[in-house]
Amino acid sequence: MRRFSVATESNHENIMNGENNHYRYERKFVITGAAKSEIETQIKLHPAMFSEIFCERQVNNIYFDTSLMQYYFATVNGLRHRMKCRIRWYGQLFGQIEKPVLELKIKDGFVGRKEAYPLAPFSLDEHFHLDIIKAVFELSKLPGRLATELLTLQPTLVNCYRRKYFQSADRTYRVTLDTNLRYYRISPYKNTFLQKSVDEHTIVVELKYNHDKDRYADSISGLFPFRMTRSSKYVNGIQRLFLGRTV
């Protein structure tokens, strides 16, 4: 297990020693002023013949960062090698979380991969604080170095959104459609979750595919009537809640 730090050459080398087929591309399209039904129709009319897979569900995340917000600034500054650390689950945002998963989202330029580790159940409510999540990490049988280094991080943001899933007819490309984005401020010690920002006007579409399929991705993305852009829900949430920005 590599050291849990961002944007270092040694970290990059260790990451790239992993299996390359775990790496994939994500192309993002941020759309405002359009109806969800309209965007969904445009996805289904794409020549790649995208059809819906899975059921629409709510995605919930707690993001973690260092005391200096290194993960946030690595993304803002566009560093080639960067990482996000989050706990993800599906369904209700607050209350007992039965199947949380720790995700490390590791980026190397335009490609990225995830490491996922199941966690012990816990509750997200007004009693949530840093010691609770540290106990969860300790109970979850994580790899030793990872478990130790997670204890140096702190929760920085909660977000959730509704997600729909689509797949091309050849099962090579996937598209996700995210709506009803909500962001909540979270503290390591005391939480009411009353400080929040709701974004009902932005729709985020993501095209996802394995790195070996990039050859044809331009023709796929070019047929969407959307403009491709850089976007990070983590960055957007931090800027909305702490900097007062809405874009």
Secondary structure, 3 states (H helix, E strand, C coil): CCCCCCCCHHHHHHHHCCCHHHCEEEEEEEEECCCHHHHHHHHHCCCCCCEEEEEEEEEEEEEEECCCCHHHHHHHCCCCEEEEEEEEEECCCCEEECCCEEEEEEEECCEEEEEEEECCCEEECCCCCHHHHHHHHHHCCCCHHHHHHHCCCEEEEEEEEEEEEEECCCCCCEEEEEEEEEEEECCCCCCCCCCEEEECCEEEEEEEEEHHHHHHHHHHHCCCCCCECCCCHHHHHHHHHHCCCCC
